Amino acid sequence: MGPEGVRERGGAVRVDAQEVEGTGVLDTFPDPTWSVDADGRLARWNRAAETVFGHLAADVLGRCPREVLGDVPGATGPVDLRDARDRRVTGSAVVWSDGHLRHTSVRVCEGDVGVVSRRLLEGLLEHVSDAIVTVDARGTVQLLNKVAERLYGVRAADLVGRHVQGLTRGHGADEYLRAVRRALTAGHGWSGVEVEVTTTGGRTLVVESAATALHDAHGGYAGAVLVSRDVTPVRELEQSLRAATRVLRDRTAQMSRATHRDALTGVATRSLLQERLSAALGAAVDRDEPVCVLLADLDGFRAVNDSYGLAAGDALLIAFAAHLRSALPPTATAGRLGADEFAVVLPGTDEDGARRTADVVRAWTPPAPLPVRGRRSEDRAVGVTVGVVRATPVECRSAFDVGVRSVLQRVEAVVAEHKAGRR
């Protein structure tokens, strides 16, 4: 922002004449500012100019600026002036005119002068929430605000005048400063860069850093303003959230597997089997391949539960599911539809291949004979009834609930017919 009263329009710096004519307006400017009349004589000289250059307004008004300051430029840009004690005062000047007077305001950039701007800057930096450190071209600390003191665990009185490397342990700060200088002197911005540092007290921090170049009167690199913000808590929280997300994802996958697998036998649940069947029906249309479905129903299973107990019935189901999986091709999906009813989706398999698989499934017998004791005379021998159907083109092209339901109903009817025939 420029001095109060200045207006920037289309790149030109202007000021309202009425504002400049007020005797106290220039005194509100934080930087040394003066006005020159049409005859080239000093007409205004503010308090900051008195402080910085050491000349009272009463001593300079009416004189030529060159007599007081040396080579005063007539346009905006770098300046190299002299104070009352013939010391150099360098900085950047902003020059504007209102038609009656030409005004010049200088932002001092180096040296021991410019106390008004320096005090204003230091006061402002104490009210920002970021850590601010200013360094010269050699990396010597010029200023350190309170936030930087707290962040790095140092005192400004101990660090100002020393190399910025004193902020941290090791050579990280020196390498960081060189990287900043290379970027800034090449005209590249430096912002949003995260750096891990270890303070002199041993704390390891992750700071998000930015830097702004400082230039001398000739436009050369004169140092930088380093701005840093502690993002360690944020990164630690992000790391914790990522870990929690991984745990949640693993648990979700486990739950998904649990909900898609029968807890007792390990084969697919009814819902997963229906999904696989629907996918196979849709693929059959695109690839012009057959799809067969096999249904296996255990004979005498209810009698085993009644005569020997549920544990014996569970052991029987587990044994049959293991036999069923061993008899299937790799592309097949076996699932449990009910208590003792299992179905198999056989994509890319015609009727002959499905019948061969059915023969292997049908040949199953319990791994160990059931004990005679406890067996009832009316109990049927344990065996397997198997039915096979091939999906029709209409079923393959039907919607999910229509095609899947139709195929399963037809294969259940085949199994029921085989059972009725044996009875």
N, C-alpha and C positions, 0 to 999 in steps of 0.2 A: 504494500500500500504506500502511496505517496503521502506527503505532508497534508495536513488538514486544509481544506479549501481547494486542493488541486483536482482537476477534472481531466480524465483521459478519454479522448474521443478520436477514433480513427488513428491511434498511435501518437497523436500530438498531445503535449502536456499544456494545459491551459489553467488559468486561475481568474476568478472574477475580480474585476478592478476594485469594486467596493470592499471585497474581503481583504485585499492587500492594503488598501488605504487605511484600514483600521490599525491603530498604533500597536495593538497587542496581538495581532494575528500571527506575525512571524515568530513571536516569542513562544507560541504553542508548538512550533516545529521542534522535534527532538534533535535534529541535526543542524549544524551551522548553516544559516541561510541569510542571503542579503539581496538587495535590489539595486539596480543601476538605472539612472534616468537617461533621457534622450541625449544628454551631453556626455554620457559615459562616466558620470560621477556616482559614488555610492549614496543612495537615498535611504536605504534601510539596512540595519545590521542587528540581528537578533541576539538574544542572550547566549544561545549555544555557540554562536560565532565568537562572542567575547571570551567564553570559557576555553574554547578549542584553540583560537589563534592568539589569545592574550591581548587583544586590542579592544579598548572600550569604544562604544558607539560614538561618543562625543569626539574621539580622536580621529575617526576614519570618515565620518559622514562628510561628503563634499569632495573627497579625494578620489583619485583614479584607483580602481581595484588593483592594477598592476603594481602601484607603489606600495600597497599594503600586503598583497598576497603573492606577488610574483606573476608567473605566466598563468593567467586565468583564461580558460577556454571560453569560446563563445557558443559552444554547443554541448549537448549531453554526451558524456563519455568519461574516461579516466582523467584524473587530475593529479598534479604534483606541485603542491603549494608550499609556502613558508609561513611560519608563525612569527610572533613578535620577537622571539629569541633565535630566529633564523633556523629553526628546526623544520625538517620535512614533514609535511602533512599530505599523505596520499589517500586516494579513495576514488569514488565514482560520483560524478556530478550530474544532476538533473537540471536542465535549463529550460525555462518557459517564459513566455511574454504575454502581457495583456493588452498590448498596444500602446501603453504609456510607460511601463517599466519592464525591464528584463530581470528575471529572478533566477537565482542559482541556489540550489541546496546540495550539500556535499555529505555523502555517507562515508565516514572515515573507516578505512579497512585495516590499518595496521599502525604500530607505534604506540607511544604512551599518551597521545592526544585522543580526542574524541570521548572524553569522560562522560559527556551527557548521553551519547548513544550507548556507550558501554554499560553505564549504570542502568539505563532503561532496559537493555538486553538482559542483563543479569537478573533484574527484577522480574521480567517476563518468564525467564527460564525456570524460576523457582515455583511457578504456578502451573507448569505442564506436568503431565503424568508419565512422560517418557524420560529415560536417562539421556542427558545431553552432555557430550564431551567435545570441545573444540581443540584442534591441534594445528600447529603450524606446518610448514612444508617439511620440516625435519622430524615431525612426529612428536614434538614437545607439547605437552598439555598446556593449554591457555586458560581453559575454563572447565569447571565440573559442577553440575548442579546437584541439589540435595538428593534427587532420585537416583542419580548415578552413584553418589556416595553410599546410599543404602543398598543398591543393587550389587555393587562390587565390593562392599565392605571396606571402603577406604575413606580417607579424609581429603578434601580438596586442598587443605593447607599442606598436606604431605606430598601431593601428586603434581600440583601446578608447578611448571618449570622443569618437570622430569619427563622422560619418555613415556609414551602411552602404554608401553609394554608393562609398566609397573601396575597396571590395572589387574593383570592376570598372571598366572603361573606359566612358565614355559615360553615358547616362541610363537604361540598362536596369535597373540595380538600383533606382533611385528609382521607376520605373514599376512594377517588380515589387513593391516594398514597398507602394505605394499599392493595388495590386490585392489583396495579401494583407490589408491593413488593411480594405479594403471588405468582403472576404469574411468575415473573422473578426468584425468588428463587426456584420455582418448575421446572424451565427450560422451561417454556412455553413462546412463543413470545407474544408481546403486540404491536399490530399495527392495524390501521383501526378502532379503537374504538371511537365512538362518545359520547361525554359527554356534557351535558348542564350545564353551569356555569354562575354565576352572579359575575361580577367584583366588586371591591370595590367602583367603581363609579356608580353602579346600572345597568350597561348594562347586558342584558341576551344574552349569546352567545352559539352557538353550535359549538364545536371544535372537529375536528378529531385528535385523539392523537395516539402516538406511544411512546415506551420506550425501552431503551437498558440498560442492567445491567452493572454496574461497579463492578469490583472485586478487593479485596485486594491481597497482595502477596501470601496468602495461599488459594486463590480461593473462599473466602467467599464474601457475598454480602456487597458491600461498598457504594451503592447508585445507582442512575440511571440518565440517560440523558433523559429528557422528551421533546418530540417534539410535538407541536400542531399547528394546522392550522384552521383559522376561516372559517367555511363552512356555517355560518348563511345566507349570501346572497343566496347561492346555495339552501339551504333547503327552504328558503322563496320563491324563484323562483319556486322550485318544487311544493310547496304547492299551489302557484297561478296557475301553469299549471294544477295541478290536479283539482282545482276548475273550471278552464276554460273548462277542458275536460268534467267534469260532466255536466256543462251547455250546452256545445256543444252536448253531447250525448243526453241530454233531448230534446234539440231542434230538433235534428235529428230524435229522436223517434216520436216527435210531427209531424214533417214534413212527416215521413213515414206513421203515422196513417192518416194524412190528405190526402196523395196521394193514400192511399188504401181505403179510405172511401168517399162515395159521400157526398159532402159538404151540399147538400140540405136535403137529406133523411136519411143519416147516414148508409145506407147499403153499401156493398162492391162495389168498382168500377169494371168496366169491366175487367181490368187487374188482380185484385185480384181474381175475380170470376173464370177467366180462369185458374189461378194458382191452386185454390182449386179443380176445376174440373179435371185438369190434375193429381193432387195428388190422388184424389178419384179413377180415372181410373186405375192408377198404383197399388193402394192398393187393388182394386177389383181383380186383377190378382193373387196377393199373397194370399189373404184371401178367394178367391172364393166366393165373395159377390156381390150382384147386386148394380148397381148405376143407379138412375133415375134422370132426369132433368125436372124441371117444368118451363114453361114460361108463364108469365101473361102479357097481353096487355090491357091497359085501353081503353075502348070504349068511344067515345065522348069527349076525352080529348082536342083535337084541337079546338072543338067548344067552350069549356069552356074558353080557352085562347082568342079566337076571340070575344066571347060575353061578358065576364066578366073581361078580363084582365089577365096579367101574374101572378099577385099576387094570384088570385083565383086559377089558374092552379097549382101554387106552393103549396098552401094549400091542394089541392086535392092530389098531389103526396105524401106530408108528411103524410097525413092521411092514404093513402093506404099502404105506407111503414111500418107504425106502425102496421096496421092490418096484413100485410104479416109476419112480424117478430113474432107476437103473435101466428100465426097458424103453425109455423114450429117446428120440433123436435130440441133438443139441438145440434145435430151433423150437422144440415143443415146450408148452407151458402146462404144468399140472396144477390143479386147484381143488380145494375141498368145497363142495356145494352144500353139503349137509352133514349129519352125524356120521353116516357110513357111505356117503356118496361122493365120488371123485370124478372130475372131468378133465379132459386133456384136449388142448387146442393144437392141431397139427397143420401148420401153414406149409404150403408147397407139397403136400402129401396127397396122393390120389387114394381111391378106395382100396386098391391092392396093398399099398404100403400101410394104410391104416389097419387093414385086417391082419397083416403080419404082426404089427404092434399089439393088436388086441389079443392075438393068440398067446403072446408072451405074458401079457398081463393076466389073462385068464388062467394060466398055468400056475398061478401062485397058490401056495398052501401055507398055513401057519408055520413059523420056524420051529415050533415044538408042539407035539400033540397035547391037546387039552386033557387034563386028568379026568379019569372016569368018575371019581368021587365028586359028587355035586352035580353031575350031568343028569338032566331029565330025559326021560324016554322020548318026549315029543320034540326035543331040541334037534334042529337041523344041523347037518355038518357044515362047517365053515368053508365057504368058497367065494367065487367072484362071478357075477353076471356082467357081461360086457356088451355094449351096443355101439355101433359106428354109423354116422351119417356124413354125407358130403353136403356142404352148403350150396344152395342153388344160386344162379345168377341174380334172381330177384332178392334173395336174402343178402347177397353181397352189396347190392346197390341200395338197400333199404336204410332208413335212419337207424341210429344206434339202438334205441329201445325196441324197434321192430325186428331188425335182422337178428340180433343176438337172442332175443326171447324166442323167436321162431326156431332157430337152430337147436337151442337147448330143449325146447318143448318136444321137438321131433326125436332127438336122441333119447330123452327120457321115456318117450312112448315106445321106442324100440326095446329098451331094457325092460320095461313093464311087460311087453309082449313076450320076451324070452322067459321071464319069470313065470308068467301065466301058463306058458306052454309046458314048462317042467312040472308045474303043479297038476 
